[in-house]
Amino acid sequence: MGRGKIEIKRIDNASSRQVTFSKRRTGLFKKAQELSILCDSEVAVIVFSNTGKLFEFSSSGMLRTISRYNKCLGSTDVTVAEINSQKEDSKMVDILRDEISKIETKQLQLLGKDLSGLGIKELQNLEQQLSEGLLSVKARKEELLMEQLEQSRVQEQRVMLENETLRRQIEELRCLFPQTESMVPFQYPPSERKNTFVNTGARCLNLANNCGHEKGSSDTVFHLGLPAGVQEEGPQERNLFK
């Protein structure tokens, strides 16, 4: 007798359901093994029973197959994400281009160009913006000038303080060294002073003798600047010198 077709639905009888689960699970794993061998494919099967018990089969290792599956799934997700990102980027680029075009047009209008498409109200608004901007520029310019003036005053005060400090230091140095400007008299060493006196006396005596020879018997007396205690020489003494 051939096998009859059964209706695919949940088996109500618990014992029959358990027997059917065991038989079909074994047949499923057998078919998976045959598929992997015949077709040289990588097959993995995971089954949980109604009680939560785990049954699995893998032709190349369950962890390896799961890792490979995650990589494939991840690459698919990345591709979809890249496509969506490119679409968003293109939209953002278009928005930025429109904003740049508006800004350039507004800049030209502030410079007094490309005013043909503006009405009276728009021109009035533009004039008001220019007036407000000019006032802001003048205010900022005055602030910078005041800052520069204040810096110049501070620098001038600093220079004055430095000059005053230098002047006081010079006065203190003059008070500490009051005799530096006076001249110190030069004094001969003792040996040199003695020799100088002897040489001077000899020269004076030679001068007197020469004068006596020239004038002959003249009675003129030469008063020489002799040292204290030395009397003027007489005729006999003059003869001795001759």
Stockholm file with secondary structure:
# STOCKHOLM 1.0

chainA/1-242         MGRGKIEIKRIDNASSRQVTFSKRRTGLFKKAQELSILCDSEVAVIVFSNTGKLFEFSSSGMLRTISRYNKCLGSTDVTVAEINSQKEDSKMVDILRDEISKIETKQLQLLGKDLSGLGIKELQNLEQQLSEGLLSVKARKEELLMEQLEQSRVQEQRVMLENETLRRQIEELRCLFPQTESMVPFQYPPSERKNTFVNTGARCLNLANNCGHEKGSSDTVFHLGLPAGVQEEGPQERNLFK
#=GR chainA/1-242 SS CCCCCCCCSCCCCHHHHHHHHHHHHHHHHHHHHHHHHHHTCCCEEEEECTTCCEEEEESSCHHHHHHHHHHHHHHHHHHHHHHHHHHHHHHHHHHHHHHHHHHHHHHHHHTTCSCTTCCHHHHHHHHHHHHHHHHHHHHHHHHHHHHHHHHHHHHHHHHHHHHHHHHHHHHHHHHHCSSTTSCCCCCCCHHHHHHHHHHHHHHHHHHHHHHHHHHTTCCCCCCCCCCTTCCCCCHHHHHHHC
#=GC SS_cons         CCCCCCCCSCCCCHHHHHHHHHHHHHHHHHHHHHHHHHHTCCCEEEEECTTCCEEEEESSCHHHHHHHHHHHHHHHHHHHHHHHHHHHHHHHHHHHHHHHHHHHHHHHHHTTCSCTTCCHHHHHHHHHHHHHHHHHHHHHHHHHHHHHHHHHHHHHHHHHHHHHHHHHHHHHHHHHCSSTTSCCCCCCCHHHHHHHHHHHHHHHHHHHHHHHHHHTTCCCCCCCCCCTTCCCCCHHHHHHHC
//
